[in-house]
């Protein structure tokens, strides 16, 4: 690489870094200005002390965990079965799993409201518990492209067919094969999908807001509309949660690579 | 009654039939190899015995019990795969114990059986290792121990040595055969390597295009091949065209030279037949004739040094033959282009099939 193109690359990296980092730094700096004349973590203290923050964060965390469990239970057996017995269906399933990326969340949630409203044949929005359930399923749909791709990549890295046949030959049934052979061997891929799902669910606004559930996304919006410094503190917290998830994906991904390289 | 019986097995995928009317009976404790080129159907037959494929027609009986439509996990058949197929998330001991755990055997029995199996494959010190921490040969031995741990009634080996390097392949094939003899377990071994099949088997099934071309002992397969395919697939053969001179006296004409077969032929005078010779049945002779042998004159076309053996190609008008001679530094090798006499015994000439039918 000659000097000129290396300089160009460094300029591009510098501009990109400024583009991403400057707003974050500015948000962080602004979140420290709550006390007049000096920097403090007052905004963070106020946020953490707010009962609504704790409730909404806990609610979204619970939703994220439920979404991950339901997602794994749906996606892992499906992707496994497609890979093992129905490889011809793979393009169709991949297309279906990509649809949540192209259909806006608001369209999906309006569809749900029409299908499951209180006067429908399955009135899931009739009470808070069943609406929570509907929100979990909505999140499963929303996270489907990420979870499916992560699991499918994991399945691609092992010899699904031979491992299945080896286990079958030793007397194992399908449930044993799935939970004792397949799932442990794609653990890091499933975890990657899980952390991505967690990051998506924790800050999701549209679905939670339209289904009127006390999630972290609507809380962020509400605080942002009414306060000055706290929204910046919340934005930084939300970024940290997402980065923590990305960091965990990297750690588990690297562990797997090391194991395979050994 | 044979221990394993395959009767009229046929397997089709869509419009393509990959196994045609396959019949085989294997006695208890026998080691039978399926030998053939890629795509000949040998692995498909094995997979049908294991229960991974269902025959389109025909029946499979193991120890007198009909298993044709039984699922793979209900057959009590041990299998070793080409790609080892050890469970990466389990240690060696856990891999060996897996089948017994699934069968819910008592913990103490599992522990003692795992130890016994690891002793048998001489790897007790690797019980705590994971598959990725072992060599290919070690992994395949563990796969063998895992397949045998549950005391299966039949052992299936699907090209278990193909992924290993030459030296380990030879030592492991001796180990497998010794283990099989020690345990007396009925075994089917799938391979495309004729040397493996010849050296390990009680009987060999040579397969081609989904059919059993010949079933016999290694000696029968090698010395008296039933078809041209078997003759060409097993060992190295040189083919020549021969005209039948006198069928009763067993005389043929090759390159205008009279050749004796030493037996009466079921052919008519004047017909053209394909005959073949193995490299090790030929010798170079200098001047004097050998009693009771055939002798043909030809030109040396190629001399290939293979280490302990030297392979010489001699050209005749009707084709070329290869002959093997031991490497002896004291003896000069013939020059390319020189005229030589090749000698072979009448019984070593394989008369295969009529060409002008």
Interface residues (C-beta under 8 A of the other chain):
Chain A: X158 X159 X162 X163 X165 X166 X167 X168 X169 X170 X171 X172 X173 X176 X181 X184 X185 X187 X259 X260 X262
Chain B: X50 X51 X52 X71 X72 X73 X74 X76 X77 X78 X79 X81 X83 X85 X86 X87 X88 X89 X98 X99 X102 X103 X132 X133 X146 X147 X150
